[in-house]
């Protein structure tokens, strides 16, 4: 019964990412499918710079300089933009990306080839909670805005798989939106949250305390939880402009009337996400890292 439910959930995710896939190009032509990170010296009006900085922040926390030729796993890799960006900086590292969306594997591997990175970056089709890898085979693992797709409020299946595939001493980083608590939300916000989940084919965001408890219970150490909501906020401010440009383009092409549900949802979800982002008591964006 659980397997059937999980299959339906994953089919919905695949359907969403196949339907809305190319529209992520409006957010970023390099297909970084996540929010950006602001720090001093970065132009907050340059979305590309903010997105790239998020990749750098995740990379820095993986501490790859401690490894010789590290094998790094990118869980829920999308089209592999984060891995490609990291591979350009970390020339000794190899990256394996995993996504359940078959189209992302084929198109992402094509993009990788175009950048000449195919020797060090490869994407595979797999559920990140059941990776086709032996235990203790990875030096580092990260998941950027994909852990939210794992099951439950503590994302335990994913946390256990992280622990299994990491070698002792290996590090992980998760970058994602989280609930700050599991108490009931105000009714108006609960409606927005549920609609947002539906638009992005999500079941529920992780509860930060429950996720951290699961990390401890699995045996991770040096767990660091950083609330970076304000760092991410400048990239949220890009949402209305990107949405308007998308709608204008679709209207110009005469596609506005018969737009697929997935594409409408992909345009609507970030706007709802913005409202959730403003509800700081209930939601936050975190970087969570640690060591096996
Ligand atoms: C919002 S995208 C983020 C993509 C990428 N990390 C990035 O930042 O550009 C979420 C990704 O998670 C993947 N995903 C969702 N559920 C998954 C699962 N159970 N196993 C593997 N990948 C999954 C989706 O296919 C998609 O590629």
Boltz pocket constraint, residues with backbone or C-beta under 6 A from the ligand:
constraints:
  - pocket:
      binder: B
      contacts: [[A, 10], [A, 13], [A, 17], [A, 31], [A, 32], [A, 33], [A, 34], [A, 75], [A, 76], [A, 77], [A, 78], [A, 79], [A, 80], [A, 81], [A, 82], [A, 98], [A, 99], [A, 100], [A, 101], [A, 104], [A, 126], [A, 127], [A, 128], [A, 129], [A, 143], [A, 144], [A, 145], [A, 146], [A, 149], [A, 150]]
      max_distance: 6.0
